[in-house]
Amino acid sequence: MGSAKNKAASAERKARIEQMRRAEQARERRNRILTIAASTVVVAGLIVGGVVLVNSQSDKSDSSSDAKGSSGDSGHFTTGSDGVRTWTGKLSRTHVTGTVSYPMHPPVGGNHNPVWLNCNGNVYTKAVKDENAVHALEHGAVWVTYTDKAAKSDVDKLAAKVKQTPYSLMSPYTNQTSPIELSAWGHQLSVTSADDPKVAKFFETYVQGKQTPEPGASCTGGTM
């Protein structure tokens, strides 16, 4: 009976994610239309209210500059019986430009770039920027990272898994202690093999999981 319930829950979760994916695609089409109209309005606004806009932008720049360089995070990891490390403390969510110094690698939250990294099953073969990836985590994505110590067979299996999973992404990462890391907002798991059953469990739990600060937010239309 437990197995049947798990299968039903898994099917329901997959259906929900697929529904989000379709809604996201529809939203992207609407956004393209709205962007054209919004651009016209913005230009007109710049001409009419130039002075006000400049002052407003100046205030925003000052606020953003205060957060640059710092993740704004405080706390530490606590490891559960399942091996998942959970960040206990504060994970800031301020949008900043420039490089952010995170207290953990890969980062699992904190101040981040205003533009998210595309996470619709995207597999990146080169390192990505932490600041964009953290924004993807905020949207409920799972981020798989690996070092050159990971076996090619494991990398290939994980890449196949990611490509089939909306709200996930993968990239190489040099500054991590384990050959393979799985990260979600506020959570992280180290493994040495793609066949570790904890990998599937992590995806099941944290792809658009309860930890997501912005559930249903887009995983496309960001940066590659």
N, C-alpha and C positions, 0 to 999 in steps of 0.2 A: 504493500500500500504506500509505504514511504517513497519507493521508487516511482510509483505512478504520480504521486503528488509532485515530486521533484521534476518529472518530465512535463507535467502540466504547467508548473511555475516557469520552467525554462521556455516552453512554447509561448506562454503569455508574455514573457519578457522579450522574446525575439519579435513577437507581433507588435509590441509597444515600440520597440526600437525602429522597426520597419515603418511604422506609422509616423514616427518622428522624422524619419528620413524623407518620406514622401512630403510631409508638411514643410520640411526644410527646403526641398527642391522647389515647391510652390512659392515659398517665401522668397527664395532667391530670384525667381522670375519677376515677382512683384517689385522686389528691391531694385532690379535693373531699370524698371519703368520709373519708379519713384526717384531714382538717382538723377535721371535726366531732368525731371521737373524740379527737384531740389536744387540742382546746380544753378538753374535760372534764378530761383529765389535767393540763393546765397549771393550771387553776383549783384543782384539788385540791392540786397541788404548791405553789402559792402560799400556800395556807392552812397546809399542814403545815410547809413549809420556808421561811417568809417571811424569816427573818433571814438564812439562808444565801443565799437568792436575792438579797437586797438587797446583801449583801457582794460576791457574784459580779458583779452588774450594775455595782457601783461600780468593780470592777477593770477590767471591759470598757470602761467609759466613759473611764477614765484612759488605757487603751491607745489607744482610738479618738481621743481628743483630741490625743494626740501626733502623729497622722498628719494631722489636719485642716489644710486650707490648702495642704498640699504633696502633689504627685503621687507623690513618692518616686522619681521617675525620674532617671536620669543617662545621659548619652550624647549622640548626635547622629545626624542622618540621613546616610545614604550613598546616592547615586543610582546605580542600575544602568543598563546599556545600554538596558533596556526603558523607562526613565523612572520606574520605581517607586522611591520612596524607602524605604529600610529602616532602622529605628531600630537603631543599633549601641550597645549598652549595656544598662542595666537598666530594665525596666518593672515597677514594683511592682504588687501585686495585693491590697492591704489594703482591706477594706471600711470605709468611713468615712461619716459623715454631714456634711452641710454642703457648702460650695463648695470645690472643689479648683482650685489654680492649676497648669495644665499648661504644659509648655515648648513645645508645638506646638499649632496650631489648624487644623483640628479635632484633638483628641487621638487618639492611636492606642494608648493604654494608660496604665497607672498606677493609683494608688489610685482607688477608685470607690464609688458608692453600692451598698448591699447589694441593692437592687432593680434588675433590668435593665429596659431599655426594650424593649417588645414589638417583635420584629424578624422577624415571620412574613410578610414582604412588606408591611410597614406603611409608608404614605406619609403623613408629617405635613406639614401646610401651615403650621404655626407652628414657631418654634425650640423645640428640646428641650433638656433639661439634659445637659451634657457627661457628668456623673457617671453618669447612667443609661445613656447611649449607650455609654460605655466598657465597662460591664458586658456590654452586648450584643455588643461586639467580642470580649470574653473568651469568649463562647459560640460564636464562629465566624462572626459576622455581618459583612456588608459594609455600610458606612454611606455613602450618597451624600448629599453636601451641595452647595448651590449658593447663589450670591449673586444680587442683582437684576440683575447684568450678564449672567447666563446667558439665552440666548434662550428664549422660551416654548416653542418647538417642541422644543428640547433637553430642557427640564424635563419636558414631556409624554412624550417618548420614554423618558426615564429612569424616570419614574413607572410607565409601563407595564411596563418591564423588572423593576422592583422588585416590583410587584404579582404578577408571575408567578414570583418567586424566593423560596422559603423561606430563612430566615436572611439576610435583607437588610432594610434600612430606608432612608428618605430624609427629609430635612428641610432647610429653608432655614438658612443660616449666614452671618452678616455678617462675622465676623472671620477671613477666609481670603483668600489672595492670588490664587487662581485662581477663575474663574467656577464651575468644577465640580471637586470633589474626591471621590475614592473612597478610603475608609479601611477598613483591616482591622487586626487586632491587630499592631502593629509595622510596618505597611506603609501607604503612601499614594501616590496617583497624581493628578497635576493634568492636566486636559484642558480644552479649550475647546468641544468638540462631543460630543454623544451618539453621533455616528456614527464617532468615532475607534475603530478596531479594538482599541485597548488597553483599552477599556471592557469588551468581552466577555471578553477575556483575563483581566482583573483578577477579574471575577466567577468565571470558570472556575477560576482558581487559588486564590482566597482564601475563597470561600463554603465553610465547613467545611474549610478547607485545613489544611496541615501546621502552620501557625503557631498554630492554635487551642489555647489553654490548656485549655479544657474542651469537647472535642468531644462533640457529642450533647446538650449541656445545653439546657434549654428556651428557646424564643424566644417563648413565650406565657406568660400568667399573671403577667407583670411589671406595669409601669406603662405607661399610655398617655400 
